[in-house]
Amino acid sequence: MQRYQIHFLQDEIYVFKMSGTEDYVTAGPENDLFFNSIRFHKKENSGKYIYTAKAKNFEINFPSPYV
């Protein structure tokens, strides 16, 4: 027996899977404890992130959600 929970975020997909024998996944308290404990925290969008090389010979501007 298996149970899945799939979350679609802006840039990623998370798949959580739980499997076990007999009724472990459906009747045991562990399945609800595990799946109800999954939380996603929204990141603050600060605009952009600037990466500067150690040699300071270049820098790259990234939009903050991608860093």
C-alpha positions in Angstrom: 0.0 0.0 0.0 1.3 3.5 -0.8 0.1 7.0 -0.2 1.3 10.1 -2.0 1.1 13.9 -1.5 2.2 16.1 -4.4 2.8 19.9 -4.0 3.3 22.2 -7.0 5.2 25.4 -6.2 6.3 28.2 -8.5 9.5 26.5 -9.7 9.4 23.1 -8.1 7.3 20.0 -7.6 7.6 18.0 -4.3 6.4 14.4 -4.1 6.1 12.8 -0.7 5.5 9.1 -0.6 4.8 6.7 2.2 4.6 2.9 1.8 4.2 0.0 4.0 2.8 -3.5 4.5 -0.8 -4.3 5.2 -2.7 -1.4 6.8 0.3 0.6 8.0 -0.2 3.4 5.5 -4.0 3.6 5.8 -4.8 2.8 9.5 -1.6 3.7 11.4 -1.3 7.2 13.0 2.1 7.7 11.5 0.7 8.5 8.0 -1.4 11.5 9.3 1.4 12.6 11.5 3.8 12.6 8.6 1.6 14.2 5.9 0.2 16.8 8.3 3.6 17.9 9.4 4.6 19.1 5.8 4.8 22.9 5.7 6.1 25.3 3.1 7.1 28.8 4.2 6.8 31.6 1.7 10.0 33.4 1.0 10.0 37.2 1.0 10.7 38.6 -2.4 13.5 41.1 -1.9 13.7 42.0 -5.6 17.1 40.7 -6.7 20.3 39.1 -5.6 23.7 40.2 -6.7 26.4 37.5 -7.0 30.0 38.9 -7.1 32.9 36.6 -8.0 35.7 36.2 -5.4 38.2 37.8 -7.8 35.7 40.7 -8.1 36.0 40.6 -11.9 32.3 40.2 -12.6 28.9 40.1 -11.0 25.5 38.7 -11.9 22.1 40.0 -11.0 19.5 37.2 -10.2 15.8 37.7 -9.4 15.5 36.6 -5.8 13.0 33.7 -6.2 15.7 31.8 -8.3 18.5 32.0 -5.7 
